[in-house]
Amino acid sequence: MSALDPLLTPAVAGGRADEVVQRISEAIHLGLLDDGERLPVEVDLAAQFGVAPMTVREALASLREQDLVETRRGRSGGSFVRRPATPPVEPLRQRLVGMSSSALRDLVDEQQAVTGQSARLAAQRASAVNVRRLFGLTEQLRNADSGGDRIRADCRFHIELAIAAQSTRLTRREASLQAEISGLLWLPLGPPLDLEAIIEEHHAIATAVVAEDADEARRLAEEHVAGSLQRLTALHLELTKDGAKR
C-alpha cells in the first residue's frame, strides 16, 4: 500500500480536479506524504485516481498555487510536496462554523464505530511491527513541537490502528475520516486540548492491543473518540456565538 492508497478509493467522482486537489492536500496535511517527497508522474497519478492526465495537470497547478506542491524541471525534476508547518486555520474555522450540530455528531459517530472496530481487531491481529508503531506514534505526539506535527502524529496513530486491524477497508475509511475531522479537532481556537490526556489515551489503547484485550481496546478507543465530539461541539457553539455577535 502506497502513502496515497487510503485516500484513493473510491475513484474521483466525475473526474473532477478539485477532488484530486482535496485528496492530495489531505495526504499532505495528514503526513501521509512527507515534505520534499516526489509525487508519481502525471500518468501514474491519473491512473491511481481514475481520471484523465489533463485533470491531474489541472490539480497540480492548483496545488502549486496553494504552495503545497513545487514542480522542478530537468532529469531529476517532477512534482514535490511542500508541507506547511500547520494547516491553514481560517478555512477550517469556516468549515466548522458551517456544519450543523447533527452533522458533527454523525461524523464523530462514524469515527467512533470505525476506530472502535479497528481497535478490537487490532488486539486480535496486530503484528509486533504494528504495536511498535502505535507506541512510537504516541511518543511522537508527546515530542511534537508544532500544531502540524501534533495533527500528523494523532492522525497516523488512528490510521496505524486500522492498519494493525489488517483491514484495507477500515484503513481507507479511517484515513478519510481523519482528513475530515483532525484539522477541526486541533484548531488553535477555544479551550486548549488536553494534550497529556490524549497521549495517555493513545498509550492505553496501544497497551490493550498488545495485551490482546479486544473488548478493552474497543472500549478505550470509543471513549477516546467520544471526547472529540465534546471538544468539537463546544468549539462549534463558541464560534457560532461569536459569529452571531458580529
Steps between C-alpha positions, in 0.01 A plus 500: 500500500638838397463813712217625278305172489275567802370815328470362147186291539232553384610642166462873452138572409459637151874549454496830690829682552383659827451156656851395394626821664307416817632142515864600449481797740345268762787255456748785547336643813454151651868427456435214258729690263825639638639845438717482187354167388471456126150429371442235232512629142178640356410186305537281809305742719223509239482120502493489881217753524312368197507834318647645182862630503364848421300490825814416698687782324224744603508368858877538525473858377252572780726332757791716381286813549437384858876444550438132578693375197813620323580396142862471391630452147779280374609138534444498877190716476137431576237613748615513863302546821533827694333428831410805713581504871128509582180479294340840425266598784238717329364241250471248785325754723253581224432131438429436868273803528312385191430153640184422694511335842339187355762483221777522759338226706459275194864551405628409845252209527647354184855546622409340832366193321802471268764569766333272755485211256857565386621484861307177565644329192848643563503326840437175316716547191775759560858405421799597713582767240150650530530514879839671485356760263205569730729565797742692279224729370387560858850623585509699177189684616661565839813646335323699227610864486230648276128475443559336164725236653239426768228462238715261296600288800139476617372415150768240440422330832137451399592388150763260638235354731291416192809363321564280807147364459622359165199656325547699181143631512529620861836662419356690206195607699709614798733700274201670339345577840830637632514731199156634593534527876862543607552857383177602675589321821844662524390852407694747718175664609288477812606304809838329446509125446621292794804363321618286791158334528500417126849351529391287797194379307714402201737314731212318670355389164841374384545316832162327459597400145830346609315321783263357237203629701256568216206620712716741701671633187163570342361665814803727537497595132130586506540710815799676342299596193202606714725772641533638147125561484508693828791714378348570156150568636636751755722669239216510246271664757766756591576591139137529395429721803794721406366520145153598619645787704677657202 
